[in-house]
Amino acid sequence: MPDTESVNNINFDVAIIGTGVVGCAMARHFTLQGAEVLVLEKAADILDGASKGNSAILHTGFDAPPGSLEQSCIQSGYEEYLQIKDKLNLPVLETGALVVAWNSAEVEKLDGIVDRAKANGVWDTQILTTRQLMAKQPGLSRRAVAAVEVPGEFVIDPWTTPYTYLIQAIENGAVVLRNAEVLAGTFDQHRWTIESTQGKFTSKTIINCAGLYGDMLDDIFLGRSGFQIHPRKGQFLVFDKSAARLIDSIILPVPDEITKGVVVCRTIFGNLLVGPTAEDQHSRDEAAVDSETLRSLYNRALEIVPELAGHGVTATYAGIRPASEFKDYCVQAHNDKNYISVGGIRSTGLSAALGIASYVYGLYEEFGDQHNPRESIVYPDVLPLAECQLRDWSKPGNGGIVCHCELVTRREIEQALEGPLAVNSLSGLKRRTRATMGRCQGFYCSAELGELCASRLQLSISEAIE
């Protein structure tokens, strides 16, 4: 971790609060544009809030409200991801998606879905008949009636992607502090002084990317917020890797006014994912699963793909989305305070993050701030976790396999425990390596992990598992 005293003497241009996927993308964009960037995160590890429970789909924005900020950011984020993925060694599983209608009422909505897609510039959608749908996805239930095919919807890595964004920011000059909860802030008409649990720092501009706590952070800095977070929990099932062969495409439901509904899709790690639910709640951090909801989700999965009955569930988890009272993103610039609030970024945040960062930089330039983009850009070397990439277990000198379910090597564990974003928690280690996330859920590898991570985490492996 950087020395706090030396960090306090830097005249930062921008302080970004929060290291969810949007905060990580924001740090990367501003750093590459030449700004001096400070990133503050209250948790022990990055991606510890809403971003840790996303469904890892790279959306085209075909179903976003036309003309909305969300649609614009998804589209530009999608395009930039495809432009930079090779340089950053980020994976893409080119699955395509099918919006499946299960009854005549839903069939009537398919033309509208195609029309909206075209309005959003997604021209390659088409309606499939029952016969065409079954030929394309024979694993679907015979109850499926028709579908809209969206070829450009893909699956990506939900955690390595934002981690790589932030590592690139660090390797190009950004400073990241974790365990740095913001306590207060004052503005002297020119610069902000930020008080945190890691000390005081100054920055000309603040960008609020605090996700589930975005409105509360606005209250700290501005005394008010233009939106209110209404937490919405989504529970997921992860089926065993054997189930991934049953479906090739992302299976989407015809959405309603509240939610996009339950999705069935392969993961970049070789599993099959089902979820999320949509449960409004008051708590911003309670992400427990419950057996009744999971049972209902399991039954729904079998209705969509009947052969799932023959495959086990490897894991269950829940994520909390930072929904607000608005349907669109809540990005608000306060020019008189050198402050930009980025709130209400719901389930499309992973797809839109790069686009949001570009949009916010445009707002920042309207403050009168401009920088010279970095001429020599460093591209980080991050070990890939995707099954469609060359994994470390197949390379020499990896130290052997520690987690056999997910084929995680000793070298991957050791690298996760080192460097500027060395993991501080078991949950951080999971997201960086997938250790303990396989079929046995850590039963066989926890002892060796405990030895490797001894005195390296804020809680020991045994304490974290308890």
N, C-alpha and C positions, 0 to 999 in steps of 0.2 A: 504494500500500500504506500502511496506517496507520502512524504513527510508533510504533516499538516502545516507546520510553520512556514515552510518554503512555498506551499500552495497559497497560503494567505498573502504572500507578497507579490503574487501574479495579478496583473490587471486584466482580468478576464473580460472578454467581449460578451460572452453568453454563459449563463448558468442554466443548465437543463435539469429539471427535477423529475426523477423517475427513470428507471431502466427497464420498462416494458419494451415491447417490440417498437413502439413509436418513439420512445426516448432513445433507444439504441440507433434507430435510423436517423433521428434528428441529430444526434451527436456526430454520426458519420458525415452527414451532408454539410453541416456547418463547419466541421473541421476541414473537410476537403475544399470548401469554399475559402478557407484561409482565416477563419475566426479562431480566437483563443477560447477554448471551450472547457468549462467545468461541468461535470455531471455528478449529481448527488443522489444517492439511493439510501432509503432508510433501512432496507433489509440487509441481511448478511450476504445475499447473493442476488444477481440480476434475475429478471424474469420471474420474480417471486409473487407477483400479483395476478391480474387477469390474464396476462400473456402465458402463464404456465399451463393453462387449460384450454388452449385453442384447438381447433380441428384440423389445422395444417393444410387448408385448401388455398391455392392461388386462384382467386376469382378474376374473371374477366369484367365483372360489373354488369353483366347482361340483365340482371334483375333489379339493379339499383334504381331509385327514383330518377328519371331523366332530368338533367340540369342541376342535380344536387351536388353539393361539395363532395359527398361520399362517392358518387359515381365518377366524378372527375379525378379524385385521388386514387380510387381503385384502378382506373384505366391507366393513369400515368405511372402508378406504382408497379402495375403488372408489366408494362413495357420496359421500365427501368430494370426490374428484376431479371427479365430475359436478356437484357443487354449486358448485365454485370455478372451473371451467374457463373460463367466459365472462368473469368478472372479470379473470382472468389471461391471457386470450386464448390458451388452450391448446387444441390441436386434438384431435378425436376422429374416427376413421374407423370408422363403424358397419358393420362387416363381418359380425358374428356369427361363429360357429365351428361346424365339423363334426368330430366325433370319428369317424373313418372306420374301419370294420372291413373287412379284406381277406380274411378266411377265416372258416370256420364257428366256429372256436374263439374268434375275437375277437367274432363276432356274439353268442355266448353271454354275453359280458361287458357287453353294452350295457345290459341291464336293471339291472345293478348300478351302472353309471355314472349312470343316471337316478335310481335310488334314493338314491345318495350326493348327487347334486345337490339333490334335494328335502330331504334331511336338512340340507343347508347353506343352505336357504332359497332356492334357485334353482329356481323352480317352472315356468318356461316351457320347459324342455327337452322334447324329444320324439324318438322313434325314427323315422327315415325309411327307407322301403323302397328297394330298388335303383332302382325307377322314379322315386320322389320325389327321390332323391339325384341321379340323372342329369339330371333336369329342372332341379334347382336349380344344379348345377355340371356342365354338359356337358363341361367341359375335363378332368374327372377321368378316369383310366384306367377302362376298362370292367371291370377286375378288382375294382373296389370293390363290396362286397356290400350294405352298409347303413351307417347312421351315426346318431349322436345329435346333434341340432341344439341349439346353445346360443346363442340370439339376442343375449345381452348381452355377449359377448366382443368387444372392440374393439381397434383399433390406435391407438397414440398416438406422440408424439415422444419418443424415448428420452433425448435430451440437453437440449433446450430446457426440458423439464418440470422436472427438478431444478435446472437453472440459474435458472429463474424462481423456484423456491422460495427459493433462496439469495439472489438479488437482492432479493426481497421482505423477507427477514430483514435484509439490510444496510440497505435503505432505511427500515426501521423500527427501526434502532438496533444490530443485531448487528455485531460486529467479526470479520473473517475474515483470517487470516494464512496465506499459502502458503509453501512452502519452510521449513516449521516442523515438522521431525521431532521427535517427543517422545523425549527421552533418559532422563529420570528423573522421579520424582515423590515427594513426601513429604506426609504427612497429619498435622496437629497436633491431631487430634480435633475440629477445627472447620473448617479450610480446607486445601485442597491448594495446594502450590507445585509448579508444573510447569516443568521445565527442558526447553528446546527449542533447536533451532538458530537460532531467532529471539529467544532470550532467556528470562527467567523470568517467569512469570505466576502469579497466584493466583486461585483459584475455590473456591466452597464445595462444588460438586458437579462430578463428572466423568461424562460419558456417552461410553462407548467405542463408536464407530461405525466402527472401523478395518477392517471387512470381512475381507479375506484375511489381515490381520495382527492380527485381534482377539484371538486367544489370546495372542500375543506381547505385546500391549499390556497385557493382564491381568497377565501375568508381571511387567512393569515396575512397575505400580502396586500389585498385590496380592501378588505373589510366587507366584501360582498362577492357573490358569484352570479353569473348570468345563466346558470343551469344547476340542476340538482341531480345527483347520482341516485338512481334507483336500482340497486343490485339485482341481477337476474342470474340465478344459478342454473347451470346445465350439467347434467350427469351423463357419463359415458360408459359404455362397455367396450373392452378390447378383447376380441376373440383371438384364439391361438393362430399361429402363423399358417397352419394347415388350411384355415378358412379363407385365406387371401385369394386362392385360386378360383373361388366361387363367383367372384365379381371382378370385371375388368374396369368398369366405369364408376365414377362417383354417382351414387343413386340419390337424387334429391326429390323431395315431395313438392307438390304444388303448394306454395306458401299461403299462409293466411295473414290477417292484419297484424298479428302479434309476433309471430315467429316464422322462420324459414322451415321449421319442423325438423324431424329426425332424418339424419343423413346416414347412409351406409357407404363406406369407402375403404379402400386399401390405405395403409399407412406407408410412409417412406421406409419404415423399419420392417416391413413384411407381415404386419398383422392386418386384421380387419376391424375397423372402428365403427361403432354405432352410437349415435347421439347427435346433438345434445337435447335434453329436455329444456323447458323454459319455465323456471319457477321464481317468481318475484319474492324477494325477502328483504328484511331490514338490515341484516348483518352484511358487512362489507368483506369479511374474512372467514366466515363459517362456510366451509366447502365440503361438508360431510356428505357421504352417499347414504341412501337408505334402501333397505331390502325391497320394500313395496314398489318404489319407483323403478329400481333396477329390474325387478321381475316384469313390470309392465313394459320396460324398454326391451327386455329380452324377448317377450312375446311379440312385440312389434317387429323386432328384427326377424323373427321366424316367419311372420306374415309376409315380409318383403322377400326374404331369401330362405325358403323352407329347409334347405340342406344344412343351414347353420345348426340345426338340432343335433347334428352328429359331431359338432366341434365344441371344444371347451372354451370357457371365458378365462383369459389369462389375468386380466386386471380390470378394476373399476376405478373411476376417479370423477371429480367434479371440478368445474371452473366457474368463475363468477364474472359475468360481463358487466361493464360499467355503463349500463343503459341510462338514459336521461329522459326528461319529459318531451324531448324533441326527437323526431324521426331522423333528422340529419345530424352530422357531426356538429359539435359546438366549438368552433375555433374562433376566438375573439381576440382582437388586437387592441390594447390600451396604449395608444400612442403617447399620451401624456405621462405614462408611467414606465415606458420601455418594457412592456409586459405583454406576453402572448399566452393565452390559455387554450390548451388543446384538450377538449373534453368530449365525453359521450362517444368514444370510439369503440364500437361494439364488436360484433363477431367478424367484421371484415378488416380489422386492424392489421393483421399480418399481410394481407394483399395490398392494403393502401398505404402502409407505413412509409415507403420511399416517396410516394406521391404527396403524402401529408407533409413530409420534411421539405420537399421542394416548394410546396405551397406556402408553408410558414416562412421559409427563407424569403419569399417574395414579399410577405407582410413586413418582415424585418427590414428589408431594403427600403420600404416606405417610411421607416423611422429615420432614414437618411444614412443608414449604416451600410457600407460596402467594403468588400475585401478583395484581395487578389487571390484567385484560386491557386492552390498548391500545384507547382509545376511538376514536381517529382513525387508521385503518389506511391506509397508502400502498400503492397497487397499481402495480407497475412497468410500464413500456411497453417490451416486448421485441419486436424484429422477428421475425415468424413465418417458419419454414422449410418448413412443410407445404404440399404441393401443393393441399390442399383449402382453403387460406387465401389471402388476398390478399397475394402476395409483393411484395417491395420492387422487383423489376425492372419491375413494372407501374406504379410510382408516379413522379411527376416528381422531378427533382433528385437522383436516386440516384447520379450520377457515372458511369454506364455500367456495363456488365457486364464483370466480370473473369474469372470462371469460367463459360464458356458451357455446359458440360455440365450444371451444376447451377444456372445462372442466378443466380450470386452477384454482387451489385453492389459497387462501390467503397465506397458508404456502409456496407454491411454489414461489409466488411472494416475500415473505419476505426472503426466503433463497437465492433467486437470488440477493437480495440487500445487502447481508452480505457475509463475508468470504474473502479469499485472491483474488478471482476473481469476487468480487461484480460488478454487471453490472453498467455501467456509461451512458448508452444511451438507447433509446427506441428500437433501432435495436438489441442491445445486449440483452435486456429483451425479445424480441420476440424469439430470437434463444435459450435462456435458458428456456423459459416457454411455448412458442407458444401463449401467450396472444396477442390479436388483430389480429391473423392470420386466424381466422375462417370466417364464412359466412358473418358476419356483419362488418368485418374489423375494429373492435374497436368502432363501433357506440354506443353500449350499455355499454361497460365496461371502456371506456376511463376516465370517471369522477372518478370512484372508483380507477382506477389505478393512476390517478393524485394525489389523496389523499395519497395513499400508498407510492408513489414515491416522494412526495414533498421534495424538497431540496436534493434529493439523486442522481439525474441524472444531467449531464452537461447541458442538455436542459430539460425544463419541458415537460410533455406529450403533452400539447397543442401546445407548440412551435415546438416539433418534428413532430407532425402530420401536422402542417401547412407547 
